Amino acid sequence: MTKKQMRVGLVGSGYMGKAHAIAYRNAMAAFAIPQDQLHCEMLADATPELAKTKALELGFNRSTGDWKSLISDADIDVVDICAPNFLHKEIALAAIAAGKHVYSEKPLALNADDAKEMTEAAEKAGVKTLVGFNYIKNPTVQFAKQLIARGDIGEVVHFRGVFNEDYLADANLPFSWRLQKEFAGTGALNDLASHLVQLAIHLVAPITSLCADLKIVHQHRPLSQTSDDSKAGVGEVENDDQAHMMVRFANGAQGTLEASRIAWGRKNGLSFEITGTKGSLIFDQETLSELSLYIAEGNPQTQGFKRILVGPEHPDYQAFCVSAGHGLGFNDMKAVEIRDLFQGVVNNAPLWPDFRAATQVNIVLDSVVESVDKRAWVEVEQYDGDHR
């Protein structure tokens, strides 16, 4: 009897495309996925030359300079979208129309209306979908979710989330598509706060209302630079460098979320603190295999935060290492995500976060823009019925 296969077509070989390519290889080793069932089949990029070079580097069998030919190829089961934000919708809808499963990087779309269109098309076609909110795949975050679910810190009353990076902190960095609404949508909100929103919903409850603020700090950036360092014109930045929001959750909890792409010194500064009626949790992605836990019990003289080094007793960690304290990395979280994708496609297991769950994130992000425009609290539409 022939084993079912997952043959992948990857669109885009940049930052996230390479992370996905590494994760396919790592997932096979970590989770004992047979090599005759997971195939890195084809890579598409902007030109045939670039695609051929990257396919050789990243271990794909074939290449093309036209993503449409990848989608129409009969030997592709899953279309993996690692292209810029503005291409997600077009590529996903074409893949769905061709009956392919779709694995897309976040944010799913530039706005909630587009995300809904993509979700409804996928559900009507009956194809599997998965969106790359990879931070929830971290064994440490999975363990935090377990602690909350079993009531170790009591009822959650507050979530404080921060995602700060400095990849655009230098005001002299050149203008790019990421700074244009047509191609990126919002800025730090789409790129960084989308992860925070998804984490908050996952760990606490649906976000039901919010009040927000957005700010462009570096309003102009050089279009290019010549060899003598003189500027050749400037481009006007159209989307936010910083995003802040206060939120209310369906379970009565409150929260604050903030994101910045200009926070000097922060490289992957995603962190959260969750306060419960019986204790608290603190997590920092820059030390991603550690969790701080406070339980309000016992002698007050000896109470304090406990530093937990994640190890083989925690979800999915043992697949990578048999010893606690050795730590995992960003690409390992992606490997867990690939394991889930494989199980969904080959064994028909449920996939989450799927397009519907990712659409709820887009709805929250659109609500942030609405709140800024109205300078007021706004209610958040509830679209995702599969809260976890």
URKANOR-V285780 format. One record per pair of residues at least 4 apart in sequence whose C-alpha atoms are under 8 Angstrom apart, sorted by the first residue. I is the first residue (numbers start at 1). GAP is how many residues later the second one is. If there is no record, write none. Layout:
# URKANOR-V285780
i->I gap->GAP
i->I gap->GAP
This chain:
# URKANOR-V285780
i->3 gap->34
i->4 gap->33
i->4 gap->342
i->5 gap->31
i->5 gap->32
i->5 gap->33
i->5 gap->34
i->5 gap->341
i->6 gap->31
i->6 gap->32
i->6 gap->33
i->6 gap->70
i->6 gap->71
i->6 gap->72
i->6 gap->336
i->6 gap->339
i->6 gap->340
i->7 gap->30
i->7 gap->31
i->7 gap->32
i->7 gap->33
i->7 gap->34
i->7 gap->68
i->7 gap->69
i->7 gap->70
i->7 gap->71
i->8 gap->30
i->8 gap->31
i->8 gap->32
i->8 gap->33
i->8 gap->34
i->8 gap->68
i->8 gap->69
i->8 gap->70
i->8 gap->71
i->8 gap->72
i->9 gap->31
i->9 gap->32
i->9 gap->33
i->9 gap->34
i->9 gap->35
i->9 gap->61
i->9 gap->62
i->9 gap->67
i->9 gap->68
i->9 gap->69
i->9 gap->70
i->9 gap->71
i->10 gap->7
i->10 gap->30
i->10 gap->32
i->10 gap->33
i->10 gap->34
i->10 gap->69
i->10 gap->70
i->10 gap->71
i->10 gap->72
i->11 gap->6
i->11 gap->32
i->11 gap->33
i->11 gap->34
i->11 gap->56
i->11 gap->68
i->11 gap->69
i->11 gap->70
i->11 gap->71
i->11 gap->72
i->12 gap->5
i->12 gap->31
i->12 gap->32
i->12 gap->33
i->12 gap->34
i->12 gap->69
i->12 gap->70
i->12 gap->71
i->13 gap->4
i->13 gap->5
i->13 gap->30
i->13 gap->31
i->13 gap->32
i->13 gap->38
i->13 gap->41
i->13 gap->69
i->14 gap->4
i->14 gap->68
i->15 gap->4
i->16 gap->4
i->16 gap->66
i->16 gap->89
i->17 gap->4
i->17 gap->65
i->18 gap->4
i->18 gap->40
i->19 gap->4
i->19 gap->312
i->19 gap->315
i->20 gap->4
i->20 gap->311
i->20 gap->314
i->20 gap->315
i->21 gap->4
i->21 gap->19
i->21 gap->37
i->21 gap->38
i->22 gap->4
i->22 gap->36
i->22 gap->309
i->23 gap->4
i->23 gap->308
i->23 gap->309
i->23 gap->311
i->23 gap->312
i->23 gap->315
i->24 gap->4
i->24 gap->16
i->24 gap->311
i->24 gap->314
i->25 gap->4
i->26 gap->4
i->26 gap->306
i->26 gap->309
i->27 gap->4
i->27 gap->5
i->27 gap->6
i->27 gap->308
i->27 gap->309
i->27 gap->311
i->27 gap->312
i->28 gap->4
i->28 gap->5
i->28 gap->6
i->28 gap->7
i->28 gap->10
i->29 gap->4
i->30 gap->289
i->30 gap->290
i->30 gap->305
i->31 gap->288
i->31 gap->308
i->33 gap->4
i->33 gap->5
i->34 gap->4
i->35 gap->4
i->38 gap->304
i->40 gap->19
i->40 gap->20
i->40 gap->21
i->41 gap->19
i->41 gap->20
i->41 gap->21
i->41 gap->34
i->41 gap->35
i->42 gap->13
i->42 gap->18
i->42 gap->19
i->42 gap->20
i->42 gap->21
i->42 gap->22
i->42 gap->28
i->42 gap->34
i->43 gap->8
i->43 gap->9
i->43 gap->11
i->43 gap->12
i->43 gap->17
i->43 gap->19
i->43 gap->20
i->43 gap->21
i->43 gap->27
i->44 gap->4
i->44 gap->7
i->44 gap->19
i->44 gap->20
i->44 gap->21
i->44 gap->22
i->44 gap->23
i->44 gap->26
i->45 gap->5
i->45 gap->6
i->45 gap->19
i->45 gap->20
i->45 gap->21
i->45 gap->22
i->46 gap->4
i->46 gap->5
i->46 gap->19
i->46 gap->20
i->47 gap->4
i->47 gap->17
i->47 gap->18
i->47 gap->19
i->48 gap->4
i->48 gap->15
i->48 gap->16
i->48 gap->17
i->48 gap->18
i->49 gap->4
i->49 gap->16
i->50 gap->4
i->50 gap->15
i->51 gap->4
i->51 gap->12
i->51 gap->13
i->51 gap->14
i->52 gap->4
i->52 gap->10
i->52 gap->11
i->52 gap->12
i->53 gap->4
i->54 gap->4
i->55 gap->4
i->55 gap->5
i->55 gap->6
i->55 gap->7
i->55 gap->8
i->56 gap->4
i->56 gap->5
i->64 gap->5
i->64 gap->6
i->66 gap->4
i->67 gap->4
i->67 gap->24
i->68 gap->4
i->68 gap->23
i->68 gap->26
i->69 gap->4
i->70 gap->6
i->71 gap->5
i->71 gap->8
i->71 gap->23
i->71 gap->24
i->71 gap->27
i->71 gap->29
i->72 gap->26
i->76 gap->24
i->77 gap->23
i->77 gap->24
i->78 gap->22
i->78 gap->23
i->78 gap->24
i->78 gap->25
i->79 gap->13
i->79 gap->16
i->79 gap->21
i->79 gap->22
i->79 gap->23
i->79 gap->24
i->80 gap->22
i->80 gap->23
i->80 gap->24
i->81 gap->7
i->81 gap->10
i->81 gap->11
i->81 gap->21
i->81 gap->22
i->81 gap->23
i->81 gap->24
i->82 gap->22
i->82 gap->23
i->83 gap->4
i->83 gap->5
i->84 gap->4
i->84 gap->99
i->84 gap->100
i->85 gap->21
i->85 gap->22
i->85 gap->23
i->85 gap->24
i->85 gap->25
i->85 gap->98
i->85 gap->99
i->85 gap->100
i->86 gap->23
i->86 gap->24
i->86 gap->96
i->86 gap->97
i->86 gap->98
i->86 gap->99
i->87 gap->4
i->88 gap->4
i->88 gap->16
i->88 gap->20
i->88 gap->21
i->89 gap->4
i->89 gap->19
i->89 gap->20
i->89 gap->25
i->89 gap->26
i->89 gap->29
i->90 gap->4
i->91 gap->4
i->92 gap->4
i->92 gap->10
i->92 gap->12
i->92 gap->26
i->93 gap->4
i->93 gap->25
i->93 gap->28
i->93 gap->29
i->94 gap->4
i->95 gap->4
i->95 gap->5
i->95 gap->6
i->95 gap->7
i->96 gap->4
i->96 gap->5
i->96 gap->6
i->96 gap->25
i->96 gap->26
i->96 gap->29
i->96 gap->31
i->97 gap->28
i->99 gap->26
i->99 gap->28
i->100 gap->27
i->101 gap->26
i->101 gap->27
i->101 gap->28
i->101 gap->244
i->102 gap->25
i->102 gap->26
i->102 gap->27
i->102 gap->28
i->103 gap->26
i->103 gap->27
i->103 gap->28
i->103 gap->29
i->103 gap->238
i->104 gap->4
i->104 gap->25
i->104 gap->26
i->104 gap->27
i->104 gap->28
i->105 gap->26
i->105 gap->27
i->105 gap->28
i->106 gap->25
i->106 gap->26
i->106 gap->27
i->106 gap->85
i->106 gap->88
i->106 gap->252
i->107 gap->83
i->107 gap->84
i->107 gap->87
i->107 gap->251
i->107 gap->255
i->108 gap->7
i->108 gap->23
i->108 gap->247
i->108 gap->250
i->108 gap->251
i->108 gap->254
i->109 gap->5
i->109 gap->6
i->109 gap->253
i->110 gap->4
i->110 gap->5
i->110 gap->74
i->110 gap->75
i->110 gap->76
i->110 gap->252
i->111 gap->4
i->111 gap->74
i->111 gap->251
i->111 gap->252
i->111 gap->254
i->111 gap->255
i->112 gap->4
i->112 gap->247
i->112 gap->248
i->112 gap->250
i->112 gap->251
i->112 gap->254
i->113 gap->4
i->114 gap->4
i->115 gap->4
i->115 gap->240
i->115 gap->243
i->115 gap->244
i->115 gap->247
i->116 gap->4
i->116 gap->240
i->116 gap->243
i->117 gap->4
i->118 gap->4
i->118 gap->237
i->119 gap->4
i->119 gap->236
i->119 gap->237
i->119 gap->240
i->120 gap->4
i->121 gap->4
i->122 gap->4
i->122 gap->5
i->122 gap->6
i->122 gap->7
i->122 gap->233
i->123 gap->4
i->128 gap->216
i->128 gap->217
i->128 gap->223
i->128 gap->226
i->129 gap->222
i->129 gap->225
i->129 gap->226
i->130 gap->211
i->130 gap->221
i->130 gap->222
i->130 gap->223
i->130 gap->224
i->130 gap->225
i->131 gap->221
i->131 gap->222
i->131 gap->223
i->131 gap->224
i->131 gap->227
i->132 gap->205
i->132 gap->221
i->133 gap->62
i->133 gap->65
i->133 gap->220
i->134 gap->4
i->134 gap->199
i->134 gap->200
i->134 gap->203
i->135 gap->6
i->135 gap->60
i->135 gap->64
i->135 gap->198
i->136 gap->5
i->136 gap->6
i->136 gap->63
i->137 gap->4
i->137 gap->5
i->137 gap->196
i->137 gap->197
i->137 gap->199
i->137 gap->200
i->138 gap->4
i->138 gap->150
i->138 gap->194
i->138 gap->195
i->138 gap->198
i->139 gap->4
i->139 gap->150
i->139 gap->171
i->139 gap->175
i->139 gap->176
i->139 gap->177
i->139 gap->178
i->140 gap->4
i->140 gap->148
i->140 gap->149
i->140 gap->150
i->140 gap->151
i->140 gap->170
i->140 gap->174
i->140 gap->175
i->141 gap->4
i->142 gap->4
i->142 gap->173
i->143 gap->4
i->143 gap->171
i->143 gap->172
i->144 gap->4
i->144 gap->59
i->144 gap->137
i->144 gap->147
i->145 gap->4
i->145 gap->58
i->146 gap->4
i->147 gap->4
i->147 gap->5
i->147 gap->6
i->148 gap->4
i->148 gap->5
i->148 gap->6
i->148 gap->8
i->148 gap->55
i->151 gap->4
i->152 gap->126
i->152 gap->127
i->152 gap->143
i->153 gap->122
i->153 gap->123
i->153 gap->124
i->153 gap->125
i->153 gap->126
i->153 gap->127
i->153 gap->128
i->153 gap->141
i->153 gap->142
i->154 gap->122
i->154 gap->123
i->154 gap->124
i->154 gap->125
i->155 gap->121
i->155 gap->122
i->155 gap->123
i->156 gap->48
i->156 gap->97
i->156 gap->118
i->156 gap->119
i->156 gap->120
i->156 gap->121
i->157 gap->95
i->157 gap->96
i->157 gap->97
i->157 gap->117
i->157 gap->118
i->157 gap->119
i->157 gap->120
i->158 gap->95
i->158 gap->96
i->158 gap->97
i->158 gap->116
i->158 gap->117
i->158 gap->118
i->159 gap->41
i->159 gap->45
i->159 gap->94
i->159 gap->95
i->159 gap->96
i->159 gap->97
i->159 gap->113
i->159 gap->114
i->159 gap->115
i->159 gap->116
i->160 gap->95
i->160 gap->96
i->160 gap->97
i->160 gap->112
i->160 gap->113
i->160 gap->114
i->161 gap->35
i->161 gap->39
i->161 gap->94
i->161 gap->95
i->161 gap->96
i->161 gap->97
i->161 gap->109
i->161 gap->110
i->161 gap->111
i->161 gap->112
i->162 gap->34
i->162 gap->95
i->162 gap->96
i->162 gap->97
i->162 gap->107
i->162 gap->108
i->162 gap->109
i->162 gap->110
i->163 gap->29
i->163 gap->30
i->163 gap->33
i->163 gap->95
i->163 gap->96
i->163 gap->97
i->163 gap->105
i->163 gap->106
i->163 gap->107
i->163 gap->108
i->164 gap->28
i->164 gap->94
i->164 gap->95
i->164 gap->96
i->164 gap->97
i->164 gap->98
i->164 gap->99
i->164 gap->102
i->164 gap->103
i->164 gap->104
i->164 gap->105
i->164 gap->106
i->165 gap->95
i->165 gap->96
i->165 gap->97
i->165 gap->98
i->165 gap->99
i->165 gap->100
i->165 gap->101
i->165 gap->102
i->165 gap->103
i->165 gap->104
i->166 gap->4
i->166 gap->94
i->166 gap->95
i->166 gap->96
i->166 gap->97
i->166 gap->98
i->166 gap->99
i->166 gap->100
i->166 gap->101
i->167 gap->94
i->167 gap->95
i->167 gap->100
i->168 gap->5
i->168 gap->93
i->168 gap->94
i->169 gap->92
i->169 gap->93
i->169 gap->94
i->169 gap->95
i->170 gap->92
i->171 gap->47
i->171 gap->50
i->172 gap->49
i->172 gap->50
i->173 gap->48
i->173 gap->49
i->174 gap->47
i->174 gap->48
i->174 gap->49
i->174 gap->50
i->174 gap->51
i->175 gap->4
i->175 gap->46
i->175 gap->47
i->175 gap->48
i->175 gap->49
i->175 gap->59
i->175 gap->60
i->175 gap->62
i->176 gap->4
i->176 gap->47
i->177 gap->6
i->177 gap->7
i->178 gap->5
i->178 gap->6
i->178 gap->9
i->179 gap->5
i->179 gap->8
i->179 gap->58
i->179 gap->59
i->179 gap->60
i->180 gap->4
i->180 gap->5
i->180 gap->57
i->180 gap->58
i->180 gap->59
i->181 gap->4
i->181 gap->5
i->181 gap->6
i->181 gap->57
i->181 gap->58
i->184 gap->6
i->185 gap->5
i->185 gap->54
i->186 gap->4
i->186 gap->5
i->186 gap->53
i->186 gap->54
i->187 gap->4
i->187 gap->52
i->187 gap->53
i->187 gap->54
i->187 gap->55
i->188 gap->4
i->188 gap->5
i->188 gap->51
i->188 gap->52
i->188 gap->53
i->188 gap->54
i->188 gap->55
i->188 gap->71
i->188 gap->72
i->188 gap->73
i->189 gap->4
i->189 gap->5
i->189 gap->51
i->189 gap->53
i->189 gap->54
i->189 gap->70
i->189 gap->176
i->190 gap->4
i->190 gap->175
i->191 gap->4
i->192 gap->4
i->192 gap->67
i->192 gap->68
i->192 gap->69
i->193 gap->4
i->193 gap->50
i->193 gap->64
i->193 gap->65
i->193 gap->66
i->194 gap->4
i->194 gap->167
i->194 gap->168
i->194 gap->171
i->195 gap->4
i->196 gap->4
i->196 gap->61
i->196 gap->74
i->197 gap->4
i->197 gap->60
i->197 gap->164
i->197 gap->167
i->198 gap->4
i->198 gap->160
i->198 gap->163
i->199 gap->4
i->200 gap->4
i->200 gap->5
i->200 gap->6
i->201 gap->4
i->201 gap->5
i->201 gap->6
i->201 gap->186
i->201 gap->187
i->202 gap->4
i->202 gap->185
i->202 gap->186
i->203 gap->185
i->204 gap->45
i->204 gap->47
i->204 gap->49
i->205 gap->44
i->205 gap->45
i->205 gap->46
i->205 gap->182
i->206 gap->43
i->206 gap->44
i->206 gap->45
i->206 gap->176
i->206 gap->181
i->207 gap->40
i->207 gap->41
i->207 gap->42
i->207 gap->43
i->207 gap->157
i->207 gap->173
i->208 gap->39
i->208 gap->40
i->208 gap->41
i->208 gap->42
i->208 gap->171
i->208 gap->172
i->208 gap->173
i->208 gap->174
i->209 gap->38
i->209 gap->39
i->209 gap->40
i->209 gap->168
i->209 gap->169
i->209 gap->170
i->209 gap->171
i->210 gap->35
i->210 gap->36
i->210 gap->37
i->210 gap->38
i->210 gap->157
i->210 gap->158
i->210 gap->161
i->210 gap->167
i->210 gap->168
i->210 gap->169
i->210 gap->170
i->211 gap->34
i->211 gap->35
i->211 gap->36
i->211 gap->157
i->211 gap->160
i->211 gap->161
i->211 gap->164
i->211 gap->165
i->211 gap->166
i->211 gap->167
i->212 gap->31
i->212 gap->32
i->212 gap->33
i->212 gap->34
i->212 gap->156
i->212 gap->157
i->212 gap->159
i->212 gap->160
i->212 gap->163
i->212 gap->164
i->212 gap->165
i->213 gap->30
i->213 gap->31
i->213 gap->32
i->213 gap->155
i->213 gap->158
i->213 gap->159
i->214 gap->26
i->214 gap->27
i->214 gap->28
i->214 gap->29
i->214 gap->30
i->214 gap->155
i->214 gap->158
i->215 gap->25
i->215 gap->26
i->215 gap->27
i->215 gap->28
i->216 gap->21
i->216 gap->22
i->216 gap->23
i->216 gap->24
i->216 gap->25
i->216 gap->26
i->217 gap->23
i->217 gap->24
i->217 gap->25
i->218 gap->19
i->218 gap->23
i->219 gap->17
i->219 gap->18
i->219 gap->19
i->220 gap->14
i->220 gap->15
i->220 gap->16
i->220 gap->17
i->221 gap->13
i->221 gap->14
i->221 gap->15
i->221 gap->16
i->222 gap->9
i->222 gap->10
i->222 gap->11
i->222 gap->12
i->222 gap->13
i->223 gap->8
i->223 gap->9
i->223 gap->10
i->223 gap->11
i->223 gap->12
i->224 gap->7
i->224 gap->8
i->224 gap->9
i->224 gap->10
i->225 gap->4
i->225 gap->5
i->225 gap->6
i->225 gap->7
i->226 gap->4
i->226 gap->5
i->226 gap->6
i->241 gap->19
i->241 gap->20
i->241 gap->21
i->242 gap->16
i->242 gap->17
i->242 gap->18
i->242 gap->19
i->242 gap->20
i->243 gap->15
i->243 gap->16
i->243 gap->17
i->244 gap->12
i->244 gap->13
i->244 gap->14
i->244 gap->15
i->245 gap->11
i->245 gap->12
i->245 gap->13
i->245 gap->123
i->246 gap->8
i->246 gap->9
i->246 gap->10
i->246 gap->11
i->247 gap->7
i->247 gap->8
i->247 gap->9
i->247 gap->10
i->248 gap->4
i->248 gap->5
i->248 gap->6
i->248 gap->7
i->249 gap->4
i->249 gap->5
i->249 gap->6
i->267 gap->19
i->268 gap->17
i->268 gap->18
i->269 gap->15
i->269 gap->16
i->269 gap->17
i->270 gap->14
i->270 gap->15
i->270 gap->16
i->271 gap->11
i->271 gap->12
i->271 gap->13
i->271 gap->14
i->272 gap->10
i->272 gap->11
i->272 gap->12
i->273 gap->7
i->273 gap->8
i->273 gap->9
i->273 gap->10
i->274 gap->6
i->274 gap->7
i->274 gap->8
i->275 gap->4
i->275 gap->5
i->275 gap->6
i->276 gap->4
i->278 gap->17
i->278 gap->18
i->279 gap->14
i->279 gap->15
i->279 gap->16
i->279 gap->17
i->280 gap->13
i->280 gap->14
i->280 gap->15
i->281 gap->10
i->281 gap->11
i->281 gap->12
i->281 gap->13
i->282 gap->9
i->282 gap->10
i->282 gap->11
i->283 gap->4
i->283 gap->5
i->283 gap->7
i->283 gap->8
i->283 gap->9
i->284 gap->4
i->284 gap->6
i->284 gap->7
i->288 gap->39
i->288 gap->40
i->288 gap->41
i->289 gap->20
i->289 gap->21
i->289 gap->36
i->289 gap->38
i->289 gap->39
i->290 gap->17
i->290 gap->18
i->290 gap->19
i->290 gap->20
i->291 gap->16
i->291 gap->17
i->291 gap->18
i->291 gap->19
i->292 gap->13
i->292 gap->14
i->292 gap->15
i->292 gap->16
i->293 gap->12
i->293 gap->13
i->293 gap->14
i->293 gap->15
i->294 gap->9
i->294 gap->10
i->294 gap->11
i->294 gap->12
i->295 gap->8
i->295 gap->9
i->295 gap->10
i->296 gap->7
i->297 gap->6
i->298 gap->4
i->298 gap->5
i->299 gap->4
i->309 gap->15
i->309 gap->16
i->310 gap->4
i->310 gap->7
i->310 gap->14
i->310 gap->15
i->310 gap->17
i->311 gap->6
i->311 gap->7
i->311 gap->10
i->311 gap->11
i->311 gap->12
i->311 gap->13
i->311 gap->14
i->311 gap->15
i->311 gap->16
i->312 gap->4
i->312 gap->5
i->312 gap->6
i->312 gap->9
i->312 gap->10
i->312 gap->11
i->312 gap->12
i->313 gap->4
i->313 gap->5
i->314 gap->4
i->316 gap->4
i->316 gap->20
i->317 gap->4
i->317 gap->5
i->317 gap->11
i->318 gap->4
i->318 gap->5
i->320 gap->8
i->320 gap->12
i->321 gap->5
i->328 gap->4
i->329 gap->4
i->330 gap->4
i->331 gap->4
i->332 gap->4
i->333 gap->4
i->334 gap->4
i->335 gap->4
i->336 gap->4
i->337 gap->4
i->338 gap->4
i->339 gap->4
i->340 gap->4
i->340 gap->11
i->341 gap->4
i->341 gap->10
i->342 gap->4
i->342 gap->5
i->343 gap->4
i->343 gap->5
i->343 gap->6
i->344 gap->4
i->344 gap->5
i->344 gap->6
i->344 gap->7
i->345 gap->4
i->352 gap->5
i->353 gap->4
i->353 gap->5
i->354 gap->4
i->355 gap->4
i->356 gap->4
i->356 gap->27
i->356 gap->28
i->357 gap->4
i->357 gap->26
i->357 gap->27
i->357 gap->28
i->357 gap->29
i->357 gap->30
i->358 gap->4
i->359 gap->4
i->359 gap->24
i->359 gap->25
i->360 gap->4
i->360 gap->22
i->360 gap->23
i->360 gap->24
i->361 gap->4
i->362 gap->4
i->363 gap->4
i->363 gap->17
i->363 gap->18
i->364 gap->4
i->364 gap->16
i->364 gap->17
i->365 gap->4
i->366 gap->4
i->367 gap->4
i->367 gap->11
i->367 gap->12
i->367 gap->13
i->368 gap->4
i->369 gap->4
i->370 gap->4
i->370 gap->8
i->371 gap->4
i->371 gap->5
i->371 gap->6
i->371 gap->7
i->372 gap->4
